[in-house]
Structures are given as structure tokens and as C-alpha cells.
Amino acid sequence: MAADGARTHDLVVYGATGFVGRLLARYLAGHAPEGVRIALAGRSRARLEEVRAGLPAAGRDWALVEADSTDPDSLRALAESTRVLATTVGPYARYGLPVVEACARAGTHYADLTGEVLFVRDAGERCDAVARETGARLVHACGYDSIPSDLSVLLLARRAEADGAGGLRDVQLVASARGGFSGGTIDSLRAQLEALQEDPALHRVLGDPFALSPDRAAEPGTRQPRDAGLPTRTPDGRWTAPFVMAQFNTRIVRRSNALQGWAYGPGLSYGEVMGTGRGPLGALTAGGITAGLLGAVSAMGWAPTRGLLDRVLPAPGTGPGEAAREKGWFRMVVDATTEDGSRYRATAAGRGDPGYAATAVMLGEAALALALDDDRLPGRTGSLTPATALGEVLVERLRAAGHTYEVTAV
């Protein structure tokens, strides 16, 4: 493990030449406090120089580091050079394990944007024990996957505890958003489907609601909502459809509960859906989204149709333009009932395309929290989630950055 005095950077953005990496670099250049030593890392120095030249003035003298996920020596040197590494290099199952392993061994705090269950499971199995020994916080899912979900349930549990209302029992998130897809997101889905084709047994892992539990055998086994199904309607009349990110976000929230000794409640039942509105239009939209998701996943899972989709879907390294990103938004409403029957509602919301503009804020503030707020963070190390590694410190940072995180009794 490198001593802190030997580290030349406080924070490195790895994958800075990619679509989301550029957005993250730009956010940090505009919001990191003066004096934070930030560097940009990637495979090509020429492309890194191009990214740096396009940053606001505060980022134009940042150091550049050449590193490649296929070169262990370069990754070791990168991890040992910095206190925090934020990586946007995906698909993580394909490129991420050597990066998180290098950080675990070096005692370097780590944050990523993964939405891949299999990667988080594998990273935990390989790196948790090492990171605990070296003092590294390895924080997965630091973007729209899965910060709004993870922090909202944390805040609900804290409010219920403060009110003496007991643990959380029935919790459901209804997501509404306006945003687009990047080639990187599509590539991550493609990589996961390819893994399933190579090893069909992995279907059981993905279908397990407690797949990311650190102690699967100890899980109370509370019945959990289905990740996908038919359109449904909430008690107050809102139509909903399956939420594309539910299969990942719900596992992260349940992992947070288990990492904290099931502090949210051993009977926590947690699900996520997408809100589509009220009345006939809401019902029609819910049906269209449900059919579209089923068709897209089926097409991506079959080689001939996947080839056709590859011709029209965004290529890796591309994504929504600036105007589209600025028009985006997200709003997550999380309703909870506690063990004594009390009801609470959490709201997480923000402006900007949720997967890109808002995600750059989330990952940027998570990385800054790891770099600057060490003495205020929960005293955990190892393979963690945003709620367990960063907790209410990150909530404070995101509120200051313009995002909404609030809980009310209902």
C-alpha cells in the first residue's frame, strides 16, 4: 500500500476520454474546491490532452496519466498515485475488475457507475477482504444507478428510527424521468446478455433478489416484489410499468440493508417501478413501455437481431447532445410503511439528463466526498454501496449541488 505522502493526486478520473468521463471531468473542473489535485487518466495521452484543453480554466493544468485496464503495471501505478479513483470505464464486467483490484491492493478509495449485478458480485468476492485490510472504500453504483434509490431508503429508515416507528416493511419507488441512452449503457447490457449466453446458470444469480447480499445465508428471506411484470396501478391511481433499472437498484438497496446488520428492518420488502401517469394515456404508456422492454431485451439476446440493433443504437463513446442533456430531469418518489404502520414518503429529484448530466453530479460529489470528507464518513471499508460508504455526507453534498432529497410523514 502506498503511503499518503507518496500519492501525487487526490482524485483521478479514469476513462476521462469517454462520453461520461468527459462530463465528469467538466463537472469537477467547475465544482472541485481550489487546491484539490485532480488528474485525468486513460489509454491515449493525445485524447486526454484534447479533453483537458476543452475544460474550464481550473482543469487545464491537471496532470495526465496513461493507463490501460489490460496493463497491470499501469493500473498499479495509477492506483498508488492517488487517494481516490473514479472510473467510468465500462462495461465493468469486461474492463472493471483489474481496476477495482488495483485500488483494493493500494488502499485507494474507488467509485464507479456500474449497473451490473454480476460485476458487483464478483468485485465483492475478490476485493472486499483485501480492501478491509488496506482501508479502501470501494463504492459501486455512484450514479443514477443507484444513488437516488439507495440514499432515499437510507433517509426513510433514519426518519422512522428517529420517530420510533420501527423498521421499514413495504417500500416502493416510483421513478419518473426524461433522458436518453449512451452507447456505453447499451454496451453494458450487451455484455451482461453475452455472459448469460456463455453461462446460463447466471440466470439464477440475476433472478435472486438478494444476489448482492454479503451474507446470503443469513438473509431473512422476506418476499420481494417482482422486478418486471404487467402494468399496474398504485393506490392513488397512477399507472406504472417495469423500471429498467429495478433489477440492479433493488439489489443495491438490499445490500445496504445487510451491510448495516439489516438496520432498515429484517422485514424490508423493496421494489421499483416506472410511473407513466394517470388515466387512459397512462395505461397506454405503461403497456407500451412493458412491451418495448420485453422486445428490446429479447432482441439483444438473439445474435441476428442484436446485429440489426447495433446498426441503429448509439455506439460506445456517444450519447445525448448538450441540449438534450439540459432538458432532462428525474424524480423518484418512495413510499414506505413501517413496522408500526406509520407511513413516510421520500423524494429524490434533480435537473439534467439522469444518466449523464445528473450522474456526473452524483459521481463527482461521491468522489469529492471520498477525497475531502474522510473524517465525516461512516467508518466502513471494503466493498460498499453509496449509502454505507458515504451516507448522509453525500446527501448534504447533493443537496448543495441542487438535487432534492427529503422525507415527509404522510
Secondary structure by P-SEA (a helix, b strand, c coil): ccccccccccccccccccaaaaaaaaaaaaccccccbbbbbcccaaaaaaaaaacccccccbbbbbbbcccaaaaaaaaaaccbbbbcccccccccaaaaaaaaaacbbbbbbcccaaaaaaaaaccaaaaaaaccccccccccccaaaaaaaaaaaaaaaaaccccccbbbbbbbbbbcccaaaaaaaaaaaaaaaaccccccccccccccccccccccccccccccccccccccccccccccccccaaaaaaaaaaaaccccccccccbbbbbccccaaaaaaaaaaaaaaaaaaaaaacaaaaaaaaaccccccccccaaaaaacbbbbbbbbbcccbbbbbbbbccccccccaaaaaaaaaaaaaaaccccccccccccccccccccaaaaaaaaaaccccccccc
